[in-house]
Amino acid sequence: MSEPLGARLLPKHFSLVREIAEKGQLSLAASALALTQPAASRMLAEIERLVGVPVFHRTPKGMEPTEVGHAIARRAQTLLEEIREAAREIEAIRRGHAGTVRVGAVTGGAVGYVVPAMQALKEEAEAVDIHVDVAPSDQLVNGLIAGHHDFILGRLPSGFDVRHFDVIGLRIEEVKLLVHHTHPFADTADLSVFDLVHFPWVMQAPGAPVRRAVENVFIANGAPIPPNIINTTSLLVMIALLSSSNAIAPMSREVSDLLCHDARIAGLKTLDMRQLIEVEPYHLITLKGKRMSTIALRLKDFVLTEFRERGRM
């Protein structure tokens, strides 16, 4: 019985095919891999000998992958990421609770759960290198698929096959409405959305979960959507606008608690609303079948501990 193809192709072969497919030129691929062009040419010839068919078409514009070339290049990203993940895990074990963790989260999840989980992990492993990206869920899921995150706290947007993911836990994001402490309604109790229609608002773009939640409350109560809205994803811009106007900004409860903890810092307050505003649930999401490093699993466990301690797992 002949040796399986997978046992003959080496990681260096996958790297070369991926680089040629991305750059379209053998010389550029060789440079990216610190190879001489003759060495890269010999390696490509070896790959094509092993697979038994051409991997690239040579054209006047460069090198175009064949169907086999496309298949190898597509698999190369996952294979090479798994190899890098193994190396990171080995290094973490060798150094003892060290390594790199990459997490993505929606804003409320980052403030409410990732931050305390990171603090707990740092108490046990000071040398751990933690990267946190805060972004909308569609960007987070794409980052997870691309291997940029070990896990995320977010929502699965439509168009993604849930069977490709492990979805754990459930957290409902409560929304608070923030204003400057000089706002006319800053100290008014039991406000209705009708009271707020004619004020300026600062929100994320249409379609963002927090904005949808606010708009749904207006619609459910028969109130018109506020016409005066500034769209921004920048928390600093929101704070600046709140501090210099009578604007209203919806934010997750975790963020509003952080900003309003000491009124001397930003001078912000939450409005006392009659209606509860909640965003659709978010979850802890991992890519099915992806093996996480020991240190990433530890951070994930700390996040899940925070989930359990606050209920609604």
Helices and strands as residue ranges (DSSP letters): H 5-8, H 11-23, H 26-32, H 37-51, E 56-59, E 62-65, H 67-95, E 100-105, H 107-109, I 110-114, H 115-124, E 129-134, H 137-145, E 151-154, G 162-164, E 165-180, G 193-196, E 201-203, H 209-220, E 229-231, H 235-243, E 249-252, H 253-260, H 263-266, E 268-270, E 278-287, H 294-309
